[in-house]
Amino acid sequence: MASSYPWSLPQAMPAIMYAVDNIKNRSDLLVGYELRVHEGDSQCSDTYGPLVAIDMYLRRLAHVFIGPACDYAVAPVARFSPHWNIPLLTGGALVKAFKNKASFSQLTRVTGSYGKLGEFVLQLTKEFNWKVSGLVYASNEGQSGKGKSKCHFVMESIYHGLMARYQEVYPGEEVWYESFVETHATINFTAILNKASLNTRIVVLCASPDSVREIMIKAAELHFDNGEYVFFNIDLFSSKAKIERPWYRENDTEERNEKARRAYESLMTVTLRKPDSDKYKTFSEEVKSRARNQYGDSVYGDEEVNSFVGAFHDAVILYALALNETLAAGFNATNGMEVTRRMWNRTFDGITGTVSIDENGDRNADYSLLDLNPNTDSFEASVVANYFGNRKIYEPVRGKKIHWAGGRTEPPPDTPKCGFDGSGCPPDEPFPEYAIVIIVLGSLLIVVLLASFFIYRHYKLEAELAEVNWRVRWDDIMFADPPLRINLSSYQSKVSSEISRNISDIQFHASYLFSQSTLVAIKKIGTKNININKPQLMQFKKMRDLQNDHIVRFIGVCIDIPNQCLITEYCQKGSLQDVLENEQFKLDAMFKFSLMQDIVRGMAYLHSSDIKSHGKLKSSNCVVDSRFVLKITDFGLHNLRGRTELTDEDSYSYYKGKLWTCPELLRMHNPPPEGSIKGDVYSFAIICQEIVHRSGPFWVKSMTLSPQDIYRKVKNGQRPYFRPTLELDSDDAEGCSEELANMIKKCWSEEPMERPDFHSLKSIIRKINKEGDSGNILDNLLSRMEQYANNLEALVEERTANYLEQKKRAEDLLYNMLPRAVAVQLMRGESVTADSFEGVTIYFSDICGFTAMSAESTPMQVIDLLNDLYTTFDSIIGTFDVYKVETIGDAYMVVSGLPVRNGQNHAREIARMSLAILNAVMSFKIRHKPGVALRIRIGIHTGPVCAGVVGLKMPRYCLFGDTVNTASRMESNGEPLKIHVSPSTKESLEKFGTFKLLLRGDVDMKGKGKVTTYWLCGENNPDYPDLAPKDSIS
C-alpha cells in the first residue's frame, strides 16, 4: 500500500493487529484457534500486488487476504482468489466494476463503493426535488502511462445513478458532464462554468482541493454565488483538517481568499460519515499509539484515524465471525466459499458503527453532508444531514439547517424559470417597430465602427510589420575590441577548443550604432536560412513591444549570411550565475532578496504579456546591468533559439541545462519549447536556492551527484521528492529564514497546481522582506551600489597583488631567457639594436660518445642525463661573470665579456669556469649507467663578436662572427677531459700569470689551416685551490 492513500500499510496494520488482539480476548470467537498475520506491501501496483498474493499462496501463508485496497492492485488478486478458494476483504476497491461478483466471487468490500455514493447523491436530488444536474471532474484523458482518474470512477457511478431521473425531463438525452486535466499548464474554468450555466444549476464536483477552489473562485467572478447555483464537492479521502477550511490558502492574497470564502457558501461537501462514539475514539488513540511505536510519528501526526482504516479493523472482525460459524458448521478454514457466504447479507456492530454487508458482498456505507457555517467560515462540525446506507434514508441533523447562498431559505430550482438560455420568457408586449429600426440602425453603426476600427488596426499592424524595424544590418555593428569588423563564422573558427563547445552560448559585446551608440549583446543563430513570414514578423513585434525594467530589451535580428544573430540589450555585470560564483562578491540578505524580487517582477510581467512563459529560466539567463538591476533574458523566439541550443542528449551540458526544469516537463517526450507558467515557478525556486547558498545549481548537502543523476531522480518523482538542500539560518552557517524556505518549497512542489503564480509571489516576498523593501527605489539602488563599491575595492586590491606577483614571475622568466640589460630594454618598449664587442671569450663543450650512448638509452634516460648534467653546469656558471648563450643537444655554449663588458677579465672567467666544470664532470654519475664515466671536450677562444636579439616569437640573444666558429672548432678538435685553448686565449691568460698552459702543437683546423694550440691545466691561485693543476697531463 502506498503512503499517499488513506489506507497505507503503516496506517492500516495497527488497526488490523488491534482487531486480532480483541479477537484473542473474546470468549465467543475462534476459541482454541490462533490468527497469524503475514504482511506484504502491494505498493498500489497491479504488478506488485498480485506478486505478493501469489507468493503468500505458494508458501501456504494465506487463509484470507485483508487488502489490497487500490483498484488496480485489487483487480488481479480478486480474480485469483476464487481459484485459490481464499476470501478477500478490503477497505478500498470502490469502483463500479467490482460490483460484478461473477468475476470477483469472493471479494467483500467493507467500506462501501462509489455505487453506494451514487445512491446517496440520487437521494439528495429527490430530497430537494432536483432532476437536472451536471458533473465536472478531473480526468487523466490523454495522459500516457496513466489509468483512469479516481474522479472518473466516482462520477461514473453518480452519472448512472442520476441518468434515469434526468431522462424524466429530457428523454433520450444524457446527463451533462465536463472533464479537465489538472496537470495542464492552463485550464479554462470560465469556459467550463459557462457551459454548465447552459445545462444545469446543480453541479457535482470531483477534483483536487486546489482545483475545486479555483472553480469556485471563477464561479464567484461569474456571479454564480447569487443563490441560483448549488455545488456539491465529493471528498471521501481528505482529512478532517483539510475539509475544515478548504477555501483558505496561506500563500494567496486576502482578496482571493475572501472571494473563495463567499463562493464556498454555494458549496456543500459529501464525505463518508465519521464515527463519533467513545469506542471509536479509544480505538483511534490506540491505533495511533501503535503506529507511532512501530513506524514513527510521521504516519498520522495530528491527523485522525480515518474511516478506511476503521474498515480494515471491521474486515478482520467480519472474517472472524464468518469463520467461527463455518468451523461450527463442520467446514474447514480453507473453505473460502463457505466463509464468504457467511460474510454476505450480514449486519453487526463494528468499530465504525453498524456494518451492513448486502447480498452482493458490499457494505451499505453511511455518508454525511457538510455545509459551510457562516459564523465560523468552517465546515468543522457542520454536518447538516446523514445518509444511512442500510436503511437508504436521508436524515437531516436535528438543530442544523443548510445555509443556502443568496439569502435563500429553501433550495433553488434545478431549471431557471426562463430556461437555461432565457427563451422561456417571451416579452409581455410586442416590441415597437421604431425600436426595431433604432436597434437595426444602431447595430449597423456599431458594426461599421467596429469594422473600421479593426481595419485601421490591421493596416496599422501591417505598416509596422512592413517597417522592418526589427532588422539590424551587420555593417551597422561596430566592434570595439578588436577594432575591426568581425565575421561570426570566421570568428567561431578562431575560438579556442575550450570555448567553442557551443558558440551559441557566447555573447559578443559590440557597439551598435542605432539612433545613438548602444552597447549590445549578440547571440549567434545556428541556421543559414531564416523563414521571414508573417507569424515570424509578429513574434519580432511582440518581442520589441516588451518594455520593463526587469526584462532585457530586444533590439533586433541580423539575417545577413553568414552572420545571423539575435541582438539584445547588454548587461555589463554578466549573468546571475557569474555573480553567485564570484566568491569575492559579498551578498547580504537584503541584496539576495533584491535579486529574487527582480526575478519575480520580470517574470510577472512576462507571464502577463503575449510571450506567456519563459521555458528556460535559469541563473545563466538572468543578467545584471551596471545599476545592479537583474533582468530576464533568452525568452521568446523559440523557433530561432531552439536551433542554437541543440545538445547531445548524453552530454554533460545537456543534463546540466535540465537542472532548472520542472518534473512534469522532464517526463514529456517532446516538451513544449516555451515550457509552462508553473514550470517557470519551479525554475525560480531552484534559482532562489542557488542565491541562498551560492553553492551552484541544485546543491545537495553531503552528496556528490552528477547532473545526469539529479535529472533521473527528479524525473522519477518517487517520494520523498528529490530537491536541493535548503538550510535555515544558524550560527554555524548562513541559510534562509523559515518563511523564505516555505515559499521556495511551495514553488518547487511536485504538484503544479500547488505552486503559486508570480503575482502571488510579489506579495509573499514583500511580506518576508519587510525591512529590506522600503519602497524607495533610490535607497535600494544606493544600497546596492554601496555594497558593490565595497566589493570592488577589495577586489581591486587583490587583483593588483596578483598582477604584481605575475609581473615578477614574467620578469624572472624573461631574465632567464635574455640578458637582464636586454630584457629591461624590451620591457621598456625600446628597440634592441645589435652591438659589437672587441674582446670576449667563448666556451664550447660537448659529450664524447653521446650518439652511441643515446642509441643504448631510452629517450627519457637521455633527457634525465642532460638535465642532471646541465643543472650541474648551471649551478657552476652562476659563480662566474659569464652568460649562458644556449644548449643544443649535448652542446653547451657560454660567453664572458658581453652583454656587460668586463675589460680583460673575460678570458680568466671562462678559464676558471672551464676548470670548475671539468672537475665536476670527473665526479659526475650517470643515473642509468653508474659504471660508465662521462667524458666531455672543452674548447675556448677569444676574439671580437657581434650580438643582438633575433626573432619575434621566442626571441633569442645570438652571437655572430668568426670567433664563434673558431671556438666551436677548438671544441671539436679537442680531446676528452681536456680544455683546448686557442692562441688568442693563451695570450689573454698569460697576462694574469696564474694559469698553467701546456703546448699541444700545431693542429689542422677546417678553414684555418695549421693553428698552434694549448691545453689549460689549471690555475695556481690560493683563492681557488680546487683549480690547481694536476701533477701531469697526458
Residue pairs with C-beta under 8 A, 6 or more apart in sequence:
1 7
1 8
1 9
1 12
1 41
1 42
1 43
1 44
1 67
1 68
1 69
1 70
2 8
2 43
2 44
2 70
3 10
3 719
4 719
5 44
5 69
5 70
5 92
5 237
6 237
6 306
6 308
6 309
7 67
7 69
7 91
7 92
7 308
7 309
7 312
8 299
9 39
9 41
10 291
10 294
10 295
10 299
11 291
11 299
11 300
11 305
11 306
11 309
12 67
12 69
12 91
12 308
12 309
12 312
13 39
13 291
13 294
14 286
14 287
14 288
14 290
14 291
14 294
15 283
15 287
15 305
15 309
15 310
15 312
15 313
16 37
16 66
16 312
16 313
16 316
17 37
17 290
18 283
18 286
18 287
18 290
18 313
19 312
19 313
19 314
19 316
19 317
19 320
19 351
20 35
20 37
20 316
22 317
23 29
23 30
23 35
23 316
23 317
23 320
24 34
24 35
28 324
29 320
29 321
29 324
30 320
30 323
30 324
30 327
33 327
33 333
35 316
35 320
38 56
38 61
38 62
40 52
40 53
40 55
40 56
41 48
41 52
42 48
42 49
42 52
42 67
42 68
42 70
42 73
43 49
43 73
44 68
44 69
44 70
44 72
44 73
45 70
45 72
45 73
46 72
46 73
46 75
46 76
48 73
49 68
49 70
49 72
49 73
49 74
49 76
49 77
50 73
50 76
50 77
50 80
53 62
53 65
53 77
53 80
53 81
54 80
56 62
56 65
57 80
57 84
57 86
62 84
62 86
63 86
63 333
63 334
63 336
64 86
64 87
64 88
64 89
64 319
64 323
64 336
64 339
65 77
65 81
65 86
65 87
65 88
65 89
66 89
66 90
66 312
66 315
66 316
66 319
67 89
67 90
67 91
67 92
67 312
68 74
68 77
68 90
68 92
69 90
69 91
69 92
69 93
69 308
70 92
71 92
71 93
71 94
71 95
71 98
71 153
72 147
74 88
74 90
74 92
74 93
74 98
74 107
75 97
75 98
77 88
78 88
78 93
78 98
78 103
78 104
78 106
78 107
79 103
79 104
81 87
81 88
81 106
81 107
81 336
82 104
82 105
82 106
82 336
84 336
85 106
85 334
85 335
85 336
85 337
86 106
86 336
87 106
87 108
87 319
87 336
87 339
87 340
87 343
88 106
88 107
88 108
89 108
89 110
89 315
89 316
89 318
89 319
89 343
90 107
90 108
90 109
90 110
90 111
90 315
91 110
91 111
91 308
91 309
91 311
91 312
91 315
92 109
92 111
92 308
93 107
93 109
93 113
94 109
94 111
94 112
94 113
94 114
94 117
94 153
94 236
95 113
95 114
95 153
95 156
96 113
96 114
96 115
96 153
96 156
96 157
96 160
98 104
98 107
98 109
98 113
99 113
99 115
99 360
99 362
101 107
101 360
101 361
105 337
105 340
106 336
106 337
106 340
107 361
108 315
108 318
108 340
108 343
108 344
108 357
108 361
108 362
109 361
109 362
109 363
110 311
110 312
110 314
110 315
110 318
110 355
110 357
110 363
111 272
111 307
111 308
111 311
111 363
111 365
112 272
112 362
112 363
112 364
112 365
112 389
113 157
113 362
113 363
113 365
114 153
114 154
114 156
114 157
114 158
115 157
115 161
115 362
116 362
116 363
116 364
116 365
116 367
116 389
117 154
117 157
117 158
117 234
117 236
117 270
117 365
117 367
118 157
118 158
118 159
118 160
118 161
118 162
119 161
119 389
119 392
120 270
120 367
120 387
120 389
120 394
121 158
121 161
121 162
121 204
121 232
121 270
122 161
122 162
122 165
123 387
123 392
123 393
123 394
124 130
124 232
124 369
124 394
125 131
125 133
125 162
125 165
125 202
125 414
126 165
127 394
128 411
129 411
129 414
130 202
130 411
130 414
131 165
131 166
131 168
131 169
131 414
132 166
132 169
132 170
132 199
132 200
132 201
132 202
132 414
132 415
133 162
133 166
133 175
133 200
133 202
133 203
133 204
133 414
134 175
134 176
134 177
134 178
134 196
134 199
134 200
134 202
134 203
134 204
135 155
135 158
135 159
135 175
135 176
135 177
135 178
135 203
135 204
135 206
136 177
136 178
136 179
136 180
136 192
136 196
136 203
136 204
136 205
136 206
136 207
136 215
137 149
137 151
137 152
137 154
137 155
137 177
137 179
137 205
137 206
137 207
138 149
138 151
138 179
138 180
138 181
138 182
138 206
138 207
138 208
138 211
139 148
139 149
139 151
139 152
139 179
139 180
139 181
140 146
140 147
140 148
140 149
140 152
140 181
141 179
141 181
142 181
143 181
143 183
150 206
151 206
151 207
151 234
152 179
154 206
154 234
154 236
155 177
155 204
155 206
158 204
158 234
159 175
159 177
162 175
163 174
163 175
166 173
166 174
166 175
167 173
169 415
176 195
176 196
176 199
176 200
178 192
178 195
178 196
180 187
180 189
180 192
180 207
180 211
181 187
182 207
182 208
182 211
182 753
183 664
183 752
185 613
185 676
185 677
185 678
185 679
185 752
186 677
187 211
187 214
189 214
189 215
189 218
190 218
190 221
190 222
192 215
193 215
193 218
193 219
193 222
193 224
194 222
196 203
197 222
197 224
197 420
198 420
198 421
199 420
200 414
200 420
201 228
201 229
201 230
201 412
201 413
201 414
201 415
201 416
202 229
202 230
202 232
202 414
203 229
203 230
203 231
203 232
204 231
204 232
204 234
205 212
205 215
205 231
205 232
205 233
205 234
205 267
206 233
206 234
207 215
208 751
208 753
209 235
209 238
209 242
209 246
210 751
210 753
210 754
211 753
212 233
212 246
212 267
213 246
213 247
213 249
213 260
214 753
216 231
216 247
216 260
216 263
216 264
216 266
216 267
217 256
217 259
217 260
217 263
219 225
219 229
219 231
219 263
219 266
220 259
220 260
220 262
220 263
221 259
224 263
224 266
225 262
225 263
225 265
225 266
225 405
225 406
226 405
226 406
227 266
227 404
227 405
227 406
227 407
227 408
227 412
228 406
228 412
228 416
229 266
229 405
229 412
230 266
230 268
230 404
230 405
230 411
230 412
231 266
231 267
231 268
232 267
232 268
232 269
232 270
233 246
233 267
233 268
233 269
233 270
234 270
235 243
235 269
235 270
235 271
236 270
236 271
236 272
238 246
238 271
239 303
239 304
239 306
240 274
240 303
240 304
240 380
241 302
241 303
243 269
243 271
243 370
243 379
243 380
244 378
244 379
244 380
245 377
245 378
245 379
246 264
246 269
246 379
247 257
247 260
247 261
247 263
247 264
247 372
247 377
248 257
248 260
248 261
249 256
249 257
249 260
251 743
251 746
251 756
251 760
251 764
252 756
252 760
253 760
253 763
261 377
264 372
265 372
265 374
265 403
265 405
266 405
267 372
268 369
268 370
268 371
268 372
268 384
268 402
269 369
269 370
269 371
269 379
270 367
270 368
270 369
270 370
271 367
271 368
271 370
272 307
272 365
272 366
272 367
272 368
273 307
273 353
273 365
273 366
273 367
273 368
273 386
273 387
274 304
274 307
274 368
275 307
275 310
275 351
275 352
275 353
277 353
279 351
280 310
280 351
280 352
280 353
283 305
283 310
283 313
283 351
284 304
284 305
287 305
287 309
288 299
288 300
288 305
291 299
291 300
292 299
292 300
307 352
310 350
310 351
310 352
311 352
311 363
313 350
313 351
313 352
314 350
314 351
314 352
314 355
317 348
317 350
317 351
318 343
318 346
318 348
318 350
318 355
318 357
319 339
319 343
321 342
321 343
321 346
321 348
322 339
322 340
322 342
322 343
322 346
323 333
323 339
325 342
326 333
326 335
326 338
326 339
326 342
327 333
329 338
331 338
333 339
340 361
343 357
343 361
344 357
344 358
344 359
344 360
344 361
345 357
345 358
345 359
346 356
346 357
347 354
347 355
347 356
347 357
347 390
348 354
348 355
349 355
353 366
354 390
355 363
356 363
356 364
356 389
356 390
357 363
357 364
358 364
363 389
364 388
364 389
364 390
364 392
365 389
366 386
366 387
366 388
366 389
367 386
367 387
367 389
368 383
368 385
368 386
368 387
369 383
369 384
369 385
369 386
369 387
370 379
370 382
370 383
370 384
371 379
371 382
371 384
371 400
371 402
371 403
372 378
372 379
372 382
372 403
373 379
373 380
373 381
373 382
373 403
374 403
382 400
383 397
383 400
384 396
384 397
384 400
384 401
384 402
385 394
385 395
385 396
385 397
385 400
385 402
386 394
386 395
386 397
387 393
387 394
387 395
388 395
402 411
404 410
404 411
404 412
406 412
416 422
416 424
417 424
417 425
418 424
418 425
419 425
461 541
464 541
465 534
465 537
465 538
465 541
469 544
469 556
470 537
470 540
470 541
470 543
470 544
470 556
470 557
471 556
471 557
471 558
471 559
472 512
472 555
472 556
472 557
472 558
472 567
473 558
473 560
474 485
474 558
474 560
474 563
475 485
476 512
476 513
476 514
477 485
477 510
477 511
477 512
477 513
477 520
477 522
477 558
477 567
478 485
478 510
478 511
478 512
478 513
479 485
479 486
479 508
479 510
479 511
480 509
480 510
480 511
481 509
486 508
487 562
487 563
488 508
488 522
488 524
488 562
488 563
488 564
488 565
489 562
489 563
491 508
492 500
492 503
492 524
495 503
495 506
499 506
501 653
502 647
502 653
503 524
503 526
504 523
504 524
504 525
504 526
504 644
504 645
506 523
506 524
507 521
507 522
507 523
507 570
508 521
508 522
509 519
509 520
509 521
509 522
509 570
510 519
510 520
510 522
511 517
511 518
511 519
511 520
512 518
512 519
512 520
512 555
512 567
514 555
518 555
518 569
519 570
519 572
520 555
520 567
520 568
520 569
520 570
521 567
521 568
521 569
521 570
521 571
522 558
522 565
522 566
522 567
523 565
523 566
523 568
523 644
524 564
524 565
524 644
525 557
525 564
525 565
525 566
525 640
525 643
525 644
526 643
526 644
526 646
527 564
527 640
527 643
528 561
528 562
528 564
530 536
530 557
530 559
530 564
530 640
532 559
536 639
539 636
539 637
539 639
540 556
540 557
540 637
542 609
542 610
542 611
542 636
543 554
543 611
543 636
543 637
544 554
544 556
545 610
546 553
546 554
546 605
546 606
546 609
546 611
547 553
548 601
548 602
548 605
548 606
549 601
549 629
549 631
550 598
550 599
550 601
550 602
550 605
550 629
550 630
550 631
550 632
551 602
551 605
551 606
551 631
551 632
552 568
552 569
552 571
552 623
552 631
552 632
552 633
553 568
553 569
554 566
554 568
554 569
554 636
555 567
555 568
555 569
556 567
557 564
557 565
557 566
557 567
557 640
558 564
558 565
558 567
566 637
566 640
566 641
568 633
569 631
571 623
571 624
571 625
571 626
571 631
571 633
572 624
572 625
572 626
573 579
573 623
573 624
573 625
573 626
573 628
574 623
574 624
575 619
575 620
575 621
575 622
575 623
575 624
576 595
576 619
576 620
576 622
576 623
576 624
576 630
576 687
576 691
577 618
577 619
577 620
577 622
577 690
577 697
579 585
579 587
579 624
580 587
580 619
580 690
580 691
580 694
581 694
581 696
584 791
584 794
584 795
584 798
585 791
585 795
586 787
586 790
586 791
587 595
587 691
587 694
587 787
588 787
589 772
590 769
590 771
590 772
590 783
591 783
591 784
591 787
592 691
592 692
593 765
593 768
593 769
593 772
593 773
594 630
594 772
594 780
594 784
595 622
595 630
595 691
596 688
596 691
596 765
597 762
597 765
597 766
597 769
597 773
598 629
598 630
598 631
599 622
599 630
599 632
599 684
599 687
600 684
600 758
600 761
600 762
600 765
601 762
602 630
602 631
602 632
603 614
603 617
603 632
603 680
603 684
603 758
604 757
604 758
604 759
604 761
604 762
606 612
606 613
606 614
606 632
606 635
607 613
607 677
607 680
607 757
607 758
607 759
608 759
611 635
611 636
611 674
612 674
612 677
613 674
613 675
613 676
613 677
613 679
613 680
614 621
614 632
614 634
614 635
614 674
614 675
614 680
614 683
615 635
615 638
615 672
615 673
615 674
615 675
615 676
615 679
615 680
616 634
616 635
616 645
616 657
616 660
616 675
617 632
617 660
617 675
617 680
617 683
617 684
617 687
618 657
618 659
618 660
618 683
618 686
618 687
618 697
619 660
619 687
619 690
619 697
621 632
621 633
621 634
621 635
622 630
622 631
622 632
622 633
622 687
623 630
623 631
623 633
624 630
624 631
625 631
627 781
627 784
627 785
628 781
628 784
628 785
628 788
629 781
634 641
638 673
638 674
639 673
641 673
642 673
645 657
647 653
647 654
647 657
648 654
652 706
652 707
652 708
655 706
655 707
655 708
655 710
655 711
656 697
656 707
658 666
658 707
658 711
659 686
659 697
659 698
659 707
659 710
659 711
660 682
660 683
660 686
660 687
660 697
661 671
661 675
661 679
661 682
661 683
662 675
662 676
662 678
662 679
662 682
662 683
662 748
662 752
663 682
663 714
663 715
663 717
663 721
663 750
664 676
664 678
664 679
664 752
665 671
665 675
665 676
665 679
666 711
666 714
666 715
667 715
667 717
676 752
677 757
678 752
678 753
678 755
679 752
680 758
681 747
681 755
681 756
681 757
681 758
681 761
682 747
682 748
682 752
682 755
684 747
684 758
684 761
685 744
685 745
685 747
685 748
686 697
686 698
686 724
686 748
688 740
688 743
688 744
688 747
689 698
689 699
689 724
689 725
689 726
689 744
690 696
690 697
690 699
692 726
692 735
692 736
692 740
692 744
693 699
693 725
693 726
693 727
693 735
697 724
698 707
698 710
698 724
699 724
699 725
700 710
700 724
700 725
701 725
701 727
705 713
710 722
713 722
714 721
714 722
714 723
716 722
717 750
721 750
723 745
723 748
726 735
726 736
726 741
726 744
726 745
727 733
727 735
727 736
728 735
728 736
728 737
728 738
728 741
729 735
729 736
729 737
735 741
736 744
737 768
739 767
739 768
740 768
743 756
743 761
743 764
743 765
743 768
746 754
746 755
746 756
747 755
747 756
747 761
748 755
749 755
756 764
765 773
766 773
774 780
811 823
811 827
814 823
814 826
814 827
815 823
817 823
817 955
818 826
818 949
818 955
818 957
819 883
819 899
819 900
819 957
821 899
821 900
822 832
822 899
822 949
822 957
825 831
825 832
826 832
826 949
826 955
832 948
832 949
833 948
834 946
834 947
834 948
835 898
835 899
835 946
835 947
835 948
836 944
836 945
836 946
836 947
837 897
837 898
837 901
837 944
837 945
837 946
837 947
838 944
839 897
839 904
839 906
839 942
839 943
839 944
839 988
840 895
840 896
840 897
840 898
840 906
840 942
840 943
840 944
840 945
840 963
841 895
841 896
841 897
841 906
841 907
841 909
841 910
841 911
841 940
841 941
841 942
841 985
841 988
842 893
842 894
842 895
842 910
842 940
842 941
842 942
842 943
842 945
842 959
842 963
842 964
842 967
843 882
843 892
843 893
843 894
843 895
843 896
843 910
843 913
843 914
843 938
843 939
843 940
843 967
844 891
844 892
844 893
844 938
844 939
844 940
844 967
844 968
844 970
844 971
845 891
845 892
845 917
845 936
845 937
845 938
845 939
845 971
846 889
846 890
846 891
846 892
846 936
846 937
846 971
846 972
847 853
847 869
847 890
847 934
847 935
847 936
848 935
848 936
848 937
848 976
849 935
850 889
850 890
853 862
853 865
853 929
853 932
854 862
857 865
857 928
857 929
861 927
861 928
864 927
864 928
865 926
865 927
865 928
866 887
866 889
866 890
868 924
868 927
869 924
869 934
870 887
870 892
872 920
872 924
873 892
873 917
873 920
874 884
876 913
876 916
876 917
876 920
877 884
877 894
877 913
879 916
880 896
880 909
880 910
880 912
880 913
880 916
881 896
881 902
881 905
881 906
881 909
882 894
882 895
882 896
882 909
882 910
882 913
883 894
883 895
883 896
883 898
883 899
884 893
884 894
885 893
885 894
885 895
885 957
885 958
885 959
886 893
886 956
887 893
894 910
894 913
895 906
895 910
895 945
895 959
896 902
896 905
896 906
896 907
896 909
896 910
896 913
897 905
897 906
898 945
898 947
898 959
899 947
899 957
902 909
904 988
904 991
906 942
906 988
907 940
907 942
907 985
907 988
907 989
908 988
908 989
908 992
908 995
910 940
910 985
911 940
911 979
911 981
911 985
911 989
911 995
911 1016
911 1019
912 1019
912 1024
912 1027
914 938
914 940
914 979
914 1016
915 979
915 1016
915 1018
915 1019
915 1027
916 1026
916 1027
917 936
917 938
918 936
918 938
918 977
918 979
919 1026
919 1027
921 934
921 935
921 936
921 977
922 977
924 934
926 932
926 934
935 976
935 977
936 976
936 977
937 971
937 972
937 974
937 975
937 976
937 978
937 980
938 971
938 974
938 978
938 979
938 980
939 967
939 968
939 969
939 970
939 971
939 972
939 973
939 974
939 979
939 980
939 981
939 982
940 967
940 970
940 979
940 980
940 981
940 982
940 985
940 1016
941 963
941 966
941 967
941 970
941 982
941 984
941 985
942 963
942 982
942 984
942 985
942 987
942 988
943 961
943 962
943 963
943 966
943 984
944 961
944 963
945 959
945 960
945 961
945 963
945 964
946 959
946 960
946 961
947 957
947 958
947 959
947 960
948 957
948 958
948 960
949 955
949 956
949 957
949 958
950 956
950 957
950 958
965 1007
966 982
966 1005
966 1008
967 982
969 1005
969 1006
969 1007
969 1008
970 980
970 981
970 982
970 1013
971 980
973 980
973 1003
973 1005
973 1013
974 980
978 1015
978 1033
979 1015
979 1016
980 1000
980 1013
980 1014
980 1015
981 989
981 997
981 1013
981 1014
981 1015
981 1016
982 1011
982 1013
983 1011
983 1012
983 1013
983 1014
986 997
986 1014
989 995
989 997
989 1016
990 997
994 1019
994 1020
994 1021
995 1016
995 1018
995 1019
995 1020
996 1016
996 1017
996 1018
996 1019
996 1020
996 1029
997 1014
997 1015
997 1016
997 1017
998 1014
998 1015
998 1017
998 1033
999 1012
999 1014
1000 1012
1000 1013
1000 1014
1000 1015
1001 1012
1001 1013
1002 1010
1002 1011
1002 1012
1002 1013
1003 1010
1003 1011
1003 1012
1003 1013
1004 1010
1004 1011
1005 1011
1015 1033
1017 1029
1017 1030
1017 1033
1018 1027
1018 1028
1018 1029
1018 1030
1019 1027
1019 1028
1019 1029
1020 1028
1020 1029
1021 1027
1021 1028
